[in-house]
């Protein structure tokens, strides 16, 4: 993935690390130029792989937190590792559609 063009793009959620808010199969919309703030759902690079988590900012420390407590919270060195902010979620049913702004 590269951010050339900086247009929003969609990805499908895989796995259960972001349950219960995001189920496997949900489609998420990522805004590469979205506002990054504490509590945002983000797409980031961690150990050369893309990862979808909730961003936690604690003083000058940055963490990628899963919603499913079975997974570890990971620290990232800088906000430059954030590649986009999740702005929408869509599922197979209309009630699963949600905006995050």
C-alpha positions in Angstrom: 0.0 0.0 0.0 1.2 3.5 -0.7 -0.4 6.8 0.0 0.0 8.3 -3.4 -3.1 10.3 -4.3 -4.1 10.2 -0.6 -7.7 9.1 -1.6 -9.8 7.2 0.9 -9.8 3.4 0.4 -11.6 0.4 1.8 -10.4 -2.8 3.5 -12.1 -5.8 4.9 -11.6 -6.7 8.6 -9.9 -10.0 9.1 -9.7 -11.7 12.5 -11.2 -10.9 15.8 -8.8 -8.5 17.4 -11.2 -5.5 17.1 -14.3 -7.3 18.4 -17.0 -6.4 19.4 -17.0 -3.1 17.4 -15.5 -4.6 14.2 -16.4 -8.1 13.1 -14.6 -10.2 10.6 -16.0 -9.3 7.2 -16.9 -5.7 8.0 -15.7 -3.2 5.4 -13.8 -0.2 6.8 -13.1 3.1 5.0 -9.7 4.6 5.7 -8.9 8.3 5.2 -5.1 8.7 4.8 -5.4 12.4 5.7 -7.8 11.9 8.6 -7.3 13.7 11.9 -5.3 11.5 14.2 -6.3 11.8 17.8 -6.5 9.8 21.0 -9.1 7.1 20.7 -9.2 7.1 16.8 -9.4 3.8 15.0 -6.3 3.7 12.8 -4.4 1.7 10.2 -0.8 1.7 11.2 2.5 0.0 10.4 3.9 -2.2 13.1 7.0 -4.4 12.5 6.6 -3.8 8.7 3.0 -5.0 8.6 -0.3 -3.1 8.5 -2.4 -3.3 11.6 -5.8 -2.0 12.5 -6.2 -0.8 16.1 -7.4 2.0 18.4 -4.8 4.7 18.9 -4.1 5.6 22.6 -2.0 8.6 23.3 -0.5 8.8 26.8 1.7 11.9 27.2 4.2 11.4 24.4 3.8 7.6 24.1 1.7 6.0 21.4 -0.1 2.7 21.6 -2.1 0.5 19.3 -4.8 -1.1 21.4 -7.0 -4.0 20.3 -10.6 -4.0 21.5 -10.4 -7.7 22.1 -8.3 -8.2 25.4 -6.9 -11.5 24.1 -4.4 -9.5 22.0 -1.6 -7.3 23.3 -1.4 -3.5 23.2 1.6 -2.5 21.1 3.7 0.6 21.3 4.8 2.6 18.3 7.6 5.2 18.3 5.9 8.0 16.4 2.6 9.0 14.8 4.3 8.7 11.4 3.5 5.0 11.7 -0.2 5.9 11.3 -1.3 5.5 7.7 -4.9 6.5 8.0 -8.0 6.9 10.2 -11.0 4.7 10.0 -14.0 6.9 9.1 -16.7 4.4 8.4 -17.7 0.8 8.9 -20.1 -1.3 6.8 -21.4 -4.8 7.4 -23.9 -7.1 5.8 -26.8 -5.4 7.5 -27.7 -1.7 7.5 -27.6 -1.5 11.3 -23.9 -2.5 11.1 -23.1 0.7 9.2 -21.5 3.4 11.3 -19.4 6.6 10.8 -16.4 7.6 13.0 -15.6 11.2 12.7 
